[in-house]
Amino acid sequence: MNVLLLRPHPGNDRFGLGPFFRVEPLGLEYIGAALRAAGHTVTAADLRFRPAAAAWVRRSRPRLVGISCLHALEYERVVETAREVRRASPETFILVGGHAAAAFPAPLECDAVDAICLDDGEELVPAVAAALDRGERLDEVPGLRLRTGDGWFSTPEPSRQGCLDLVPLPARDLVARHRHGYHCLLFKPVWLVETARGCPHRCSFCSVWQLYGRSCRERSIAAVVEDFATAGDAVFVADDLFWHNPERSLELAAALKKRGVFKRWLLVQTRTDLICRSGELMAAWRPLAKDFDIFLGLEAATDRGLAGLAKDSGVAASVEAVRLARELRYGINGNFLIDPDWNEGDFHDLWEFVARHGLQRAGFTILTPLPGTDYFREVASRIAAQPWSNFDMHHLLWEPRLGARRFFELYAETWRRSILNTSGEKGLADWMRQVRPAQVPYIARVLWRTQRMMKPAAYLAEYEATRPRTTAPLVGAELPAGAPAAGRGVA
């Protein structure tokens, strides 16, 4: 059958580092490869570029449309996209999947959506397509939230987690027309590569480990090497926890060197405590790229703050990880979480820590209860009804301890101490010298958009415009009867 896969525009990117990151829809590329292997004709469309969803429906005439929902802030936009598809093709079966959909499906349960994917898309979407093609019952397909005449219910859970190598390589040609629109930090175009999926840790603000049952599955060395070798010169590794398996990671580094893989730039994500015990491993990987950046979840500047997030690591590990990485000539990026319950002293502690350890390349996001996390369940009663687009980690979901005005004054001051502040130590001309002439318009546009993060008035105006005026509970804060607390993951 004809299948259309859609990556909606997230909508809300007025704050934060969104302008620096627009990466390919890797999950849809893996699903597309799996559908092709089953004999289906696949079209994929990234709606962050033109045209709109209805135009793609008219072009591809799909029997099945899959819509990705990666982040909670996208719930409303995904539903709007589903309604647009439904108007354009009333008989089309509409399936929604992705990380946010699996972690917390309730906001997507509407008459425009037929089913929600709670498991790995590479396996589940072809199973749905096969059932539709043969006229079989969908309530026997595991891993779905399914809409029926009697309401929504969950089909049986899958009996196992599938092998990632069932789909060894993504179908990158599906969105090749957008390749030069995919960028990350200073690099454009950028390729996204996944070598493993999942995380064994238990951070309270993260839903990844709950989706995967604190497990971590790995792709074969051969598949990963081939993916790296055929990807372009700038690669962002999408693994939730890179270098998790030291023995495998060393084997992979050796295999990439043997294949002659060398990149202009690599970016990986990992934990500070893992770096502290992986000196040999990091030394083995460093020669694989001219520039090699690590994104660290630094999260807090005190042991008390890290303990409150169930990080299971201390500030000493953060300091040592930064020292070791810099010694090996890695670039360090990171993120700290700003708690709405902070007092002024907490902000000053963070500023002092950032200055002392030279962490001006870090970002700063508001500690947000993302659906599907322990933190969300703990504070659900405090969250009044409001747009899901506010769950972008730069909006306040309730009145902070310091009051909104003072909180945003201190939050904006925190961002002004970062390298993104073009009125600070690193000016616009310094940024321009870091990129090729052809990329100057891109970086200038991105930096212009991020300067509003330094302005308290911009945050406050947004807060006043979107904050709830009643104490009604958040719609969808409780899962419907029979729904699982979390799915088992999606591509």
C-alpha positions in Angstrom: 0.0 0.0 0.0 1.0 3.7 -0.2 2.2 5.0 3.2 2.9 8.6 4.1 5.1 9.4 7.1 4.9 13.0 8.5 7.2 14.9 10.8 5.1 17.9 11.9 6.4 21.4 12.6 6.8 21.6 16.4 5.3 25.1 16.4 6.7 26.5 19.6 10.4 27.5 19.1 10.3 31.1 20.4 12.7 30.3 23.2 15.6 27.9 23.8 18.1 26.4 21.5 15.6 25.1 18.9 17.0 27.5 16.2 20.4 25.7 16.6 18.9 22.2 16.1 17.0 20.9 13.1 17.9 17.3 12.5 16.5 14.7 10.1 13.5 12.6 11.2 15.6 9.5 11.8 12.8 7.4 13.3 10.7 7.9 10.2 13.7 6.9 8.1 14.0 3.6 9.9 10.3 3.0 9.7 10.4 3.8 6.0 13.1 1.3 5.5 11.1 -1.4 7.3 7.9 -0.6 5.3 9.9 -0.8 2.0 11.3 -4.2 3.1 7.7 -5.3 3.5 6.8 -4.2 -0.1 5.1 -0.9 0.6 5.5 2.4 -1.2 6.7 5.0 1.2 6.7 8.8 1.1 8.1 10.9 4.0 7.6 14.6 4.5 9.2 16.9 6.9 6.6 19.6 7.6 9.2 22.0 9.0 9.7 22.6 5.3 6.9 23.2 2.7 4.4 22.2 1.6 1.7 21.4 4.1 0.3 18.0 5.1 -2.8 18.1 2.8 -0.6 18.7 -0.2 1.5 15.5 0.6 -1.8 13.5 1.1 -3.0 14.6 -2.4 0.4 13.7 -3.9 0.9 10.3 -2.3 -2.8 9.1 -1.9 -1.9 7.0 1.2 -4.0 4.4 2.8 -1.9 4.8 6.0 -0.5 8.0 7.4 2.0 7.9 10.3 2.6 11.1 12.2 5.6 11.5 14.6 5.1 13.1 18.1 8.6 13.4 19.6 8.0 16.0 22.4 5.2 17.0 24.7 5.1 20.5 23.3 4.0 19.0 20.0 0.8 17.4 21.1 -1.5 20.1 19.8 0.4 20.5 16.6 0.2 16.7 16.0 -3.6 16.7 16.5 -3.9 19.7 14.1 -1.9 17.7 11.5 -4.1 14.7 12.0 -7.2 16.8 11.5 -5.7 18.3 8.3 -5.0 14.8 7.0 -8.5 13.6 7.9 -10.1 16.5 6.0 -7.9 15.8 2.9 -8.6 12.0 3.0 -11.4 10.9 5.4 -10.8 7.1 4.8 -7.1 7.2 5.6 -5.9 5.3 8.7 -4.0 7.7 10.9 -1.3 6.3 13.3 0.6 8.6 15.7 3.9 7.4 17.3 7.1 8.8 18.7 8.7 9.3 22.1 6.0 11.6 23.6 3.2 9.6 22.1 4.5 6.4 23.8 5.4 8.0 27.1 2.0 9.8 27.5 -0.6 9.1 24.8 -3.7 10.7 26.5 -3.5 14.1 24.8 -3.6 12.4 21.3 -6.7 10.4 21.9 -9.2 12.3 19.7 -11.5 11.5 16.7 -8.8 12.5 14.2 -6.4 9.7 15.3 -7.1 6.0 14.8 -4.3 4.5 16.8 -1.2 5.5 18.9 2.0 3.5 18.7 3.5 2.5 22.1 6.4 0.4 20.9 9.2 0.5 18.4 7.9 1.9 15.1 10.2 -0.2 12.9 8.2 -3.3 14.0 4.8 -1.9 14.8 4.1 0.3 11.8 4.7 -2.6 9.3 2.5 -4.8 11.5 -0.3 -2.2 11.3 0.1 -1.9 7.5 0.0 -5.7 7.1 -3.2 -5.9 9.2 -4.9 -3.1 7.2 -3.7 -4.7 3.9 -5.2 -8.1 4.8 -8.3 -6.8 6.5 -7.3 -8.2 9.8 -8.3 -7.0 13.3 -6.1 -4.3 14.7 -6.9 -5.2 18.3 -4.6 -8.2 17.9 -1.6 -6.0 16.9 0.4 -5.6 20.1 1.6 -2.2 21.4 -1.3 0.1 20.3 -3.7 2.5 21.9 -6.7 1.9 19.5 -9.8 4.0 18.9 -13.0 2.0 18.7 -16.7 2.8 18.8 -16.6 2.2 22.5 -13.6 4.4 23.2 -9.9 3.9 23.5 -8.2 0.8 24.8 -4.8 -0.8 24.8 -3.9 -3.9 22.7 -1.7 -6.5 24.4 1.9 -5.5 25.2 4.6 -6.9 22.9 6.2 -10.1 24.3 9.7 -8.8 23.8 11.8 -5.8 22.7 12.9 -6.2 19.1 16.4 -6.4 17.8 17.5 -3.0 16.4 19.2 -4.7 13.5 15.8 -5.8 12.0 16.2 -2.5 10.2 20.0 -2.1 9.9 20.1 1.2 8.0 17.6 4.2 7.7 16.1 5.2 4.4 17.8 8.6 4.3 16.8 9.2 0.7 13.2 9.8 1.9 14.1 13.3 3.0 17.2 13.9 0.9 15.5 17.0 -0.6 15.8 18.6 2.8 19.4 17.6 3.6 20.9 21.1 3.5 18.2 22.3 5.9 19.4 20.0 8.7 21.8 21.7 11.0 23.2 21.5 14.5 25.2 24.2 16.3 27.7 25.6 13.8 27.4 22.7 11.3 25.2 22.3 8.3 24.2 19.9 6.8 24.2 17.4 9.7 23.5 13.6 9.7 21.8 11.8 12.6 23.1 8.4 13.6 21.8 6.0 16.2 24.1 3.2 17.6 22.1 2.2 20.6 18.7 2.9 22.2 17.7 3.3 25.9 19.4 4.2 29.2 19.8 2.2 32.5 19.7 5.2 34.8 16.7 6.7 36.7 16.8 10.5 36.5 13.4 11.8 37.7 13.0 14.4 34.9 13.6 11.9 32.1 11.1 9.4 30.5 13.7 7.5 28.4 14.6 4.9 31.0 10.9 4.2 31.8 10.0 3.6 28.1 12.8 1.1 27.8 12.6 -0.5 31.2 16.1 0.8 32.1 17.5 -1.3 29.3 19.9 -0.4 26.5 19.8 -2.1 23.1 22.7 -1.9 20.6 23.0 -2.1 16.9 25.6 -4.4 15.4 29.1 -3.1 14.8 28.8 -3.8 11.1 25.6 -1.8 10.8 26.9 1.2 12.7 30.1 1.3 10.7 28.2 1.2 7.5 25.9 4.0 8.7 28.8 6.2 9.8 30.7 5.5 6.5 27.8 6.5 4.3 26.8 9.6 6.4 28.2 13.0 5.7 31.0 15.0 7.3 29.1 16.3 10.3 27.3 13.7 12.5 25.2 14.0 15.6 25.0 10.6 17.4 21.4 10.4 18.8 22.1 7.7 21.5 20.7 8.6 24.9 23.9 7.4 26.5 26.9 7.1 24.3 29.9 4.9 25.4 27.5 3.0 27.8 29.1 -0.3 26.9 32.9 0.3 27.1 33.9 -3.0 25.5 31.6 -2.5 22.5 32.5 1.2 22.3 36.2 0.3 22.0 35.4 -2.3 19.4 33.3 0.2 17.4 36.1 2.8 17.5 38.6 0.2 16.1 36.2 -0.8 13.4 35.6 2.8 12.3 39.4 3.4 12.1 39.8 0.2 10.1 37.2 1.4 7.7 38.9 4.8 7.4 36.0 6.7 8.8 37.0 10.3 9.8 34.5 13.1 10.2 34.8 16.9 10.2 32.6 17.0 13.4 31.0 14.6 15.8 28.6 15.3 18.7 27.6 12.7 21.3 25.6 12.7 24.5 26.7 11.0 27.7 27.0 11.2 31.5 29.8 12.8 33.5 30.4 9.7 35.7 30.7 7.5 32.6 33.5 9.8 31.3 35.3 9.7 34.6 35.8 5.9 34.2 36.4 5.9 30.5 39.7 7.6 29.8 41.0 4.9 27.5 37.8 4.8 25.6 37.7 8.5 25.1 41.3 8.5 23.9 40.4 5.9 21.4 37.5 7.9 20.0 39.1 11.3 19.8 41.0 10.7 16.5 37.8 10.0 14.6 36.9 13.6 14.1 38.6 17.0 13.6 36.2 18.6 16.1 34.5 16.3 18.6 31.9 17.7 21.0 30.3 16.1 24.0 26.9 17.1 25.4 26.7 16.5 29.1 23.6 16.6 31.3 25.3 18.7 34.0 21.9 19.4 35.5 22.9 21.1 38.8 25.8 22.9 40.4 25.5 21.2 43.8 25.3 17.7 45.1 22.0 18.6 46.8 20.6 19.6 43.4 21.8 16.4 41.7 20.4 14.2 44.5 17.0 15.9 44.1 17.0 14.8 40.4 17.9 11.2 41.2 21.0 11.7 39.1 23.1 9.2 41.0 26.2 11.2 40.4 27.9 14.2 42.2 29.4 17.5 41.3 32.9 16.1 41.7 32.1 13.8 38.7 31.0 16.8 36.6 34.2 18.7 37.4 36.5 15.7 36.7 34.6 14.8 33.5 35.1 18.3 32.1 38.8 18.2 33.0 39.4 14.9 31.4 37.4 15.7 28.2 39.3 19.0 27.8 42.6 17.3 28.3 41.8 15.0 25.4 40.7 18.1 23.3 37.0 17.4 23.3 34.6 20.4 23.2 32.2 20.5 26.2 28.5 21.5 25.8 26.0 20.8 28.5 22.8 21.8 30.2 21.7 22.9 33.7 18.1 22.7 35.0 16.7 25.8 36.7 14.1 24.9 39.3 11.0 27.2 39.6 11.3 26.7 43.4 14.9 28.2 43.5 15.7 31.2 45.7 18.2 33.9 44.6 21.1 32.1 46.3 20.6 29.1 44.0 21.1 31.3 40.9 24.2 32.8 42.4 25.6 29.3 43.1 25.0 28.3 39.5 26.7 31.5 38.2 29.7 30.9 40.4 30.0 27.3 39.3 29.8 28.1 35.6 32.4 30.9 35.9 34.8 28.8 38.0 34.8 25.9 35.6 34.5 27.8 32.3 31.1 26.3 31.4 29.8 29.2 29.4 28.9 26.9 26.5 26.2 25.3 28.6 22.5 25.9 28.2 19.9 26.5 30.9 16.4 25.1 30.8 13.6 25.3 33.3 13.0 22.1 35.2 9.8 20.9 33.5 7.6 17.9 34.4 7.5 16.2 31.1 4.7 13.6 30.7 5.8 10.1 31.4 8.4 11.1 34.1 8.4 10.6 37.8 8.5 14.3 38.2 5.3 14.8 36.2 3.5 12.3 38.4 4.8 14.1 41.6 3.7 17.6 40.6 0.6 16.9 38.3 -1.7 18.5 40.9 0.2 21.8 40.6 -0.1 22.1 36.8 -3.2 23.9 35.7 -4.8 23.5 32.3 -2.7 25.3 29.7 -1.3 24.6 26.2 1.0 21.7 25.8 3.3 24.1 23.8 4.3 25.5 27.2 6.1 22.3 27.9 9.2 23.5 26.0 11.4 23.8 29.1 11.4 27.6 28.8 7.9 28.4 30.2 6.8 28.3 33.8 3.9 26.0 34.5 3.1 27.4 37.9 4.0 30.6 39.8 7.7 30.3 41.0 8.9 30.9 44.5 10.4 34.3 43.6 7.5 35.4 41.6 7.5 35.4 37.8 9.1 38.8 37.3 12.1 38.2 39.6 12.5 34.6 38.4 12.7 35.7 34.7 15.1 38.5 35.6 17.5 36.0 37.1 16.9 33.4 34.4 17.7 35.9 31.6 20.8 37.0 33.5 21.9 33.3 33.6 21.6 33.2 29.8 23.5 36.5 29.5 26.5 34.8 31.1 26.6 32.3 28.2 28.4 32.5 24.9 25.1 33.0 23.2 25.0 36.6 24.4 26.4 38.5 21.4 26.7 41.6 23.7 29.1 39.7 25.9 32.6 38.3 25.6 31.8 36.6 22.3 30.4 39.1 19.8 28.7 38.5 16.5 31.9 38.9 14.6 33.5 36.2 16.6 30.7 33.8 15.7 31.0 34.7 12.0 34.7 33.8 11.9 33.8 30.2 13.0 31.7 29.4 10.0 32.2 29.2 6.2 31.0 32.3 4.4 28.0 30.5 2.9 26.8 29.8 6.4 27.0 33.4 7.7 23.3 34.1 7.0 22.3 30.9 8.9 24.3 31.6 12.0 23.3 35.3 12.0 19.6 34.3 11.8 20.0 31.8 14.6 21.8 34.2 16.9 19.3 36.9 16.3 16.5 34.6 17.4 18.3 33.4 20.5 18.9 36.9 21.8 15.4 37.2 23.2 16.5 34.6 25.8 18.5 37.4 27.4 15.4 39.6 27.9 13.2 39.2 31.0 10.4 41.1 29.4 10.1 38.6 26.5 9.6 35.7 29.0 7.2 37.7 31.2 5.0 38.7 28.2 4.8 35.1 27.1 4.0 34.0 30.6 1.2 36.5 31.0 -0.2 35.7 27.6 -0.3 31.9 28.1 -0.5 31.2 31.8 -3.8 29.6 33.1 -6.3 31.9 34.7 -8.0 29.0 36.6 -6.9 26.2 38.8 -8.5 23.5 36.7 -6.4 20.4 36.4 -4.3 19.8 33.3 -6.3 18.0 30.6 -4.8 14.5 30.1 -2.9 14.6 33.4 -4.4 11.2 34.2 -4.2 8.3 31.8 -7.6 6.9 30.7 -8.7 3.6 32.3 -6.7 0.7 31.0 -3.9 2.8 29.5 -0.3 1.7 30.4 1.8 4.1 32.4 4.3 4.1 29.6 5.0 2.4 26.3 8.1 0.4 25.6 9.6 2.8 23.1 9.4 3.9 19.5 11.8 4.7 16.8 
